[in-house]
Amino acid sequence: MPLIPEEPQIHESAQGPRATPANSRTAPTPRPVPGPRPAAPSRPGRPGPLRPSPPVQRAPRDMAPAKPAPSGPAAPAASQQTSTTPQIQLIPASAEGALDAAEEAVDLLLDSGRAPGDVLVITTGEQHPWATHELSFGEASYWAQHDARDDVFYADAAVVSRAASRPVVMVAVNGGSDATAADVLPLALGRAGALLIVCGDPEKINSVLGAGV
């Protein structure tokens, strides 16, 4: 079951033909036509396997000016969008396989066009190998990468309260006590802007939450 549909791409609309000046009139001095804008340089990533880049989205250039929207119902619609509850998805997995399931889910998200910096992965048991490696260089370097938001960030349940919100938050229930999972899941839900994915034993997760996910 796909976790998230591919995000639509917005293509540039073709430039229309310019009007040719009449023969009886003197043609105006031609103005330089701006060329295509250079693509934004990609941010340097850390050593490791390359992940696919998200599709570039551009707005059409020749769009007609937007008409003023009628006042009244527009404001309630905006407030409803900002108060949308994140979607919750459960991926069944054992404690030993929860981290592998989370890695597969991350790959699917990136393949569908989700930016790496949109994803936060939290572990309840053993730390992710990336977090262990980066913490060996010190916490300052580790959290600097969190603040840069250039790539997927992996955090332990003990420090999740320090992590900032991201559109997608993933929890790998790969061990730890029920109390740890009970503390982490509400925090993860509060930091998920659009989607919360939980990888683990469904019975354990449901018992911790007190209801079906």
N, C-alpha and C positions, 0 to 999 in steps of 0.2 A: 504494500500500500504506500503510495508516494506520500511524503510528509508535507510537501508544499508545492503548489503548482508553479510552473515556470513564470517568471515575471515578464509581462509583455514588453517588447521593444518598440520604441517610438522612432520611426524613420523620418529622415528629413524629407520635406516635400520639395519637388523640383521647382527651380526658378522659372517663372513665366517669361514669355518673350517680351522684350522692351519695345515700346512704340517707336517707329522710325519717323524722324522729323519730316515735314512736308517739303517738297522741292522748292516751293516759293519762299521758304523761310531759311534763315541761316541756322545751321545745326549748332547747338550749344557746345561749348568746349567739353570734351569727354572727361568725366571724372574717373579717377582710379577705382576699379572694382575690387573690394576686399577679397582676398583669396581664402581658402579653407583654413580654419583655425588649427594650429598644431595640437595633437592629442596631448593630454596631461601626462607628464612623466610618471611612470609607475614607481610606487614606493619600494625601497629596498626591503627584501624579506630576510628572514633568518635562513641559515643553511638548512637544507633538507629538500625533500621532493617538492617540485613545483606544483602549485594548485592552479586550476583554471581561473582566469580573471573573469570578473562579472561583466556582462554585456554593457557596452556604453550606451547610455540613453541620452538623446538630444531632443530638444524641442524644435518643432517646425519653425522655419524662419518667416515664411510668408503667411502668417496667420492673420485673419481679420481681427480688428480690435474687439475685445470682449465687450458685450453690452452690459450695462450696470444691472446687477441682479436686484430683483424687488426686495425691499426691506420687509422683515417680518419672519417668515419661516426659515431664513438662512441661519440665523443665530442658533436656534435649537438643534439644527442638523449638525452644526460644528461641535456643539457640546456633546452630542451623542457619540461622535467619532472619537473624541478624546477620552471618553469614559468606557471604551470598549474593553471587555475582559479578554486577556490573552487566551488563545486556544491551547488546550492541554492534550497531549498525545502520550500514550503509554506503549513502550516497546518491551514485550515480555523477554526476560533474560535472567539467567542465574546470576548469583553474586560474582562468580568467576568469569562469566561472559558479559557482564554489564558494560565494562569498559570497551570491549570489542564492538558491542552493539552501538555504543555511543560514537565510536570512530566511524563506523559504517554510516550512521545517520549524518554525521558531519560531512562526509564525502558526498552524500546525496544532496545535501543542502548546497554545497559549493558547486556541484555539477548543475544544479538547477538555476544557478546564477546568483545565489546569495553571497554577499561580500564576506570574506573571512573575518573582518573586524566586527561583524554583526553577531558573532557567535561566542557565547560563554559556556564552558563545560565545567561542571562541579562534580567532584568525587566525594563519596561519603566514607570510603575505606582507604585503600592504598592510593597514594598520589599518582597522578599521571606521570609517565616518564619525562615528558617535556617540562613539567613543573619542577620535578626533582633536579633536572639538569640545569634549568635556568636559576633556581634558587642557590645552586652551588656557586654562582657568581655574586651572590648577595641579594638581599631583598630590594635594595634600591634599583638595581638593574631589572629585577623581575617585575616590579610594579611600574617601572617606566614603560615597559612594553605593554602593560595593561592600559596605561594612560594614552599611549600612542594609537591604540585601536587599529593597528595595521594587520593583525592576524587573529586567528582563533586563540582565545586565552583560556588556560586551564587553572582552576583554583581548587584548593582543598576546602572541605566543609568548615574547617576551623577559621578560615579567613574570608568566607563568602560575604560576611557583613561589610567588608571593605570594598568589595567589587561593585563597580557601577552597573547601571542598567544597560542591557543590550536587547536588540529586537528578538533574538532567539537565545533562550537559556536552556541548557541540557543538564540533567542530573543523572549521573551514573551511580546507582545504588550498588556499589561493588564491595560492600562490607560495612563495618561499623555497627553501632547499636541502633535499636529502634528509636531511641531518644534522639540520636544524631539525625536520622532521616526525618523525624518529626519536626526538628528545628530547621533543617535545611529546606524542605519543600515549600513552606510558606514564604521564606526569604527568596527562594528562586522564583516563585510565582510573582512576587512583588517586583522583581527585577526584569521580568520578561515583558518586552514591549508588545510582541505579537504572538509568540509561540513558546510554550514550555513543553519540553520533551523529557520524559522520565523513563530510564532504562533500568529494569530490575524485575524482581519477582512480583507479579501482580497481587498475589494474596498479601504479601508483606506490605506493599505500598498501600493497598486499600485499607488494611488494618491500621496503618499509621495515620492515614488521612481520615479514617472514620467513615468513608463513603467511597463509592466507585469513582475512578478517574474518568 
